[in-house]
Amino acid sequence: MGEGPVGYWGVSMGTSIGVPFLAAEPRVQCAVLGLNGLRPGADEFARQAASITIPLLFVFQRHDELVNVEAGLALFDAFGAKEKTMHINPGGHVGIPAHEREEFERFFLRHLGPGGE
């Protein structure tokens, strides 16, 4: 990684990969995650999520056919971040609304842009 600020974006499998990565990588300053959940018996994943304290934006689809809402809420609750936001939209797993892209961009600009937190 270079000298500038670092953010992470990864939903679905990108969250499965991202949680262990973020738990181990201190250079990342904020992250957008989502479309994933905490499953019973996933103690290591829960521990890793709890160790993540950077600002998070978590996106979820209310009618996700792969991850139920309770699992998504459990993962969101497991994150150790004091600043975390969850956006829940109607629709299936691959149906994240286009307007969320603007939210992702605003989130990264707020935390990584000039004068960011």
N, C-alpha and C positions, 0 to 999 in steps of 0.2 A: 504494500500500500504506500501511496505517496505521502506528501506532507499535509495535504488538506484534510478537511473534516470528512468523516466516513459515516455513511448510513447503510442500512441493509433493507432490502425489500424482498420478501419471499412469502408467497401464499401456498396453501395446500402442501405439496411435498417440500416447497421452499421453507415452510415453517417446520416441518419434520427435520430438515437439515439445519435450519437456522437456529432453532433453540439450543442445540448443543454447541453450535458455532458461537452464538452470542454469549453463552455462558462462559466460554473459554477465551474470547477475543476482546480485550479491554479497549482496543482502538475504535470500536464502533460506538457512535454517540447517540444513535436513535435508530428505530426500526419500525417498518410496517410488516405485520404478519397477519395471518388469518387462514380461513377455510381449513381449520384443523381443530382438534380437540384433545382433551385429556381423557384417556381411557383407563378403566380399572386395571390395576397392576402395573401401570407405567410409572413406577416410583422414581426411577432415575430421571425420566423426562420431567416429572413434576419438580424434582429437586433442581434440575437445571433451570426450569422456568422460574422458580423462586429466586434463583441467584441473579436473574436479569433485572437490573434496576434502572436501565436507560429509559428515556421516554418511548412509549409504544403507541402505535395506532393499530388496532386489531379489527379486521373486516370479516364479516360473516354473512352467509346467506341463510335466511330463515327456513327455506325449504330445501336445504342441502341434502341431497340423496346419499352422500357419503359420510357425513358427520352430523350427528344430532345436536340440537341446540344446547342441551344440557352439557354435552362434552365440550362444546365451544365455550360456554360460560365457565366451566370448570377450569379450562386452560387459561382463559382471561383472568380469572380470580387467582390462579396460581402464580402469575407473574409478580415479581417483587417490586416492580416499578411503582413509584408514587404518582408519576404522571403517566396515565394510560387511559385510552379512550377506545370504546368498542362501537363500531358502526354495524348495525344489523339491517340488511336489505331483504326484501322479498325475492324469491327466486331460487334456482338450483345452483349447484356447485360452480358451474362455469358462467354464471350470470351476474357477476359483479357489474353494477351499473357504470356506465362511462363517466358519470359525474364524480365517481370516487377517485378517478385519476387526478382530478383537480385537488381533491382533499389530500391525496398522497403528496402532491407537489407542494401544497401549502405547508404541510407538516414538515417536510424536509427543508423547505426554505426557512421556516421558523427556527428549526434546530441546527441547521448546517450553514445557512446563508449568512451574508454579512450582517453583523449585529445580532445574530441568533443567540439563543440561550446557551 
